[in-house]
Amino acid sequence: MIKNSLKHKFVIVVCIICFICLSIVSAVSFSISYKAMLSESTQKMVETAGKNAEKN
């Protein structure tokens, strides 16, 4: 049986804080990566459309 000692509560709180921090970092990283990929894809599509328009 697990004792509800101060050490046990401390470990649980530290684990929860680590999980929250990792979640926030993951969400921010995903958001930045998504925006960068969207911007790069849009730029490449515009360049390709411009090149195709010049050929015609």
C-alpha positions in Angstrom: 0.0 0.0 0.0 1.3 3.5 -0.9 1.7 5.8 2.0 0.5 9.4 1.5 3.7 10.8 2.9 5.1 14.2 2.1 7.7 12.7 -0.2 5.0 10.9 -2.2 2.9 14.1 -2.5 6.0 16.0 -3.6 6.8 13.5 -6.3 3.2 13.6 -7.6 3.2 17.4 -7.7 6.6 17.5 -9.6 5.3 15.0 -12.1 2.2 17.0 -12.7 4.2 20.2 -13.2 6.6 18.4 -15.6 3.6 17.1 -17.6 2.0 20.6 -17.8 5.3 22.1 -18.9 5.9 19.5 -21.6 2.3 19.9 -22.8 2.8 23.7 -23.1 6.1 23.3 -24.9 4.6 20.8 -27.3 1.7 23.0 -28.1 3.9 26.1 -28.7 6.3 24.1 -30.9 3.4 22.6 -32.9 1.9 26.1 -33.4 5.2 27.6 -34.6 6.0 24.7 -36.9 2.5 24.8 -38.4 2.7 28.5 -39.1 6.1 28.1 -40.7 5.1 25.2 -42.9 1.9 27.0 -44.0 3.8 30.1 -44.8 6.5 28.2 -46.8 3.9 26.1 -48.7 1.9 29.2 -49.6 5.0 31.0 -50.8 6.0 28.0 -53.0 2.5 27.7 -54.4 2.5 31.4 -55.3 5.9 31.1 -57.0 4.8 28.0 -58.9 1.6 29.7 -60.0 3.5 32.7 -61.2 5.9 30.6 -63.2 3.1 28.7 -64.8 1.3 32.0 -65.7 4.4 33.3 -67.4 4.7 30.1 -69.5 1.1 30.5 -70.8 
